[in-house]
Amino acid sequence: MKQTVFTVTENRTIARNTCLMTLRGDTAAITSPGQFVNLRLEGRYLRRPISVCDLNGDCLTLIYKVVGGGTAQMRELKPGCSLDLLTGLGNGYDLSKSTDSPLLVGGGVGVPPLYLLSKSLAAAGRKVKAILGFNTRDEVFFEEEFSQICTEVVIATADGSYGKRGFVTDVMKEMTYGYFYTCGPEPMLKAIDKIAVTSGQFSFEERMGCGFGACMGCSCMTKYGSKRICRDGPVLTREEIIW
Amino acid sequence: MVNTSVTLCGIRLDNPIIPASGTFGFGYEFAELYDINLLGSLSIKGTTKEPRFGNPTPRIAECPSGMINSVGLQNPGAEAVLKEELPRLKRCFSKPIMANVSGFSTEEYVTTVERLDTEAQIGWFEINISCPNVHGGGMSFGTSSSAASSVVSAVRRATAKPLIIKLSPNVTDITEIAKACEAAGADGISLINTLLGMRIDLRRKKPVVANRMGGLSGPAVFPVALRMVWQVYEAVRLPIVGMGGVCSAEDVIEMMLAGATAVEVGAANLVDPFACRDIVRKLPEVMAQYGIQNLSDITGGAH
């Protein structure tokens, strides 16, 4: 973990209530896809944990959904603004467990961390497939970006307004894969666990106090004892999760 | 050169800054960030006789200038603290520590203190009496003078180390509880624990934290904490460890002027992991600014 001041270089809306922010700063503490940063906002007491979407040298990309006052405030930040970030938080995905044909399954704001993961897996010579699920057409983002890296990308929308109609699990049932990585709302994660045919890794979300393991605010019980989502997670393996 | 050292129950601290229990784990997460030996001491995660997972999540809610937590005393239990956590802490911290102990019956407090008492690095016990008493209808030990008194006298017999009793602010008159603790053999008082509060999520129309209510901490509670430190200073002769929303060297001095001998820093560690280090570094400069030569001279100075 590192505390660093980053400079916002870009901040724009890319889909309904979904924004992409790029920042420049010391990214050395970020060591694996699936980790997150915890950013401080003027006038907000707690930091906001946001997963790392992409990383290029000192350039960090975050995608966040505007859901409350804090993220609405983030949307107003202009290029040139400084942001105090704790970086390199969480365990991130374990790439070494992947087979040659991993499947990435993302739901809504759970899609962003899978982007850096897809790049890392592809760089390691894996043939990556992705299913990206959204509620509706206006919320879809990063289809093109994933398509440039993955051998197959399927978009699913719950209302059928774009791509395949239905949930990511409807698509997943039809696909072949050797391992899977997922991130998204908990009901989606649960549904994936019910139908998945291989081992895999799940990234969880929880309200956090500190984001670095000090307050025990985000603990969950696993088959191997209590774990802190922020420090021992957010990625847990299928084998250890108690649903 | 100003002198930041203070003496708490006969033990000298290089400075009065002590990370508060539950906001600093067992120290080693922070030792990855800076040399924690610059701290005066540290108060370990509240320890109970048996391991506890704590309350269901969500356990955290944001508030204006503060936060609510309902962690529920998650800890690995006295045995694991003694055999795993404290040996690990010892590798990164060499000063006397404050062992924060919780319990749900008098017997539990006594057993935990007896078990931890063998650890030489423990300088003080900090007894958290804000827990519900399972034999007393769930009422917190800290909200009744007689319950507080019975815990303190029982624990008093279990250790010769200094006993600091951590008081709950959720009472009508905190000085009554402080006086009961003093009469029962306490060596010091620490205050305040968190203030009971809650938030409701407008989208779900339900409380944010799963336990519905939780403890409010952060700068929002500082004036309340300061007032209670002031009152307790006037009510008892025991040294006081002041806490509640402290986040700057100025806050530390204010707490000490109200009556604190040492000062704990809690929630600030969670939003700024370097908070304690920065306060320790800034303290001499702020002392000089206000013409304070010896920090230990100012305790209760505003009375």
Chai-1 contact restraints between the chains, C-beta under 6 A:
chainA,res_idxA,chainB,res_idxB,connection_type,confidence,min_distance_angstrom,max_distance_angstrom,comment,restraint_id
A,Y45,B,E62,contact,1.0,0.0,6.0,A-B,restraint_1
A,Y45,B,S65,contact,1.0,0.0,6.0,A-B,restraint_2
A,Y45,B,G66,contact,1.0,0.0,6.0,A-B,restraint_3
A,Y45,B,M67,contact,1.0,0.0,6.0,A-B,restraint_4
A,Y45,B,G218,contact,1.0,0.0,6.0,A-B,restraint_5
A,L46,B,E62,contact,1.0,0.0,6.0,A-B,restraint_6
A,L46,B,M67,contact,1.0,0.0,6.0,A-B,restraint_7
A,E206,B,T57,contact,1.0,0.0,6.0,A-B,restraint_8
A,R207,B,P58,contact,1.0,0.0,6.0,A-B,restraint_9
A,R207,B,I60,contact,1.0,0.0,6.0,A-B,restraint_10
A,G209,B,I60,contact,1.0,0.0,6.0,A-B,restraint_11
A,G209,B,L270,contact,1.0,0.0,6.0,A-B,restraint_12
A,C210,B,L270,contact,1.0,0.0,6.0,A-B,restraint_13
A,G213,B,E29,contact,1.0,0.0,6.0,A-B,restraint_14
A,A214,B,G25,contact,1.0,0.0,6.0,A-B,restraint_15
A,A214,B,E29,contact,1.0,0.0,6.0,A-B,restraint_16
A,C215,B,L270,contact,1.0,0.0,6.0,A-B,restraint_17
A,M216,B,V71,contact,1.0,0.0,6.0,A-B,restraint_18
A,M216,B,Q74,contact,1.0,0.0,6.0,A-B,restraint_19
A,G217,B,R59,contact,1.0,0.0,6.0,A-B,restraint_20
A,G217,B,I60,contact,1.0,0.0,6.0,A-B,restraint_21
A,S219,B,Q74,contact,1.0,0.0,6.0,A-B,restraint_22
A,M221,B,F53,contact,1.0,0.0,6.0,A-B,restraint_23
A,S226,B,F53,contact,1.0,0.0,6.0,A-B,restraint_24
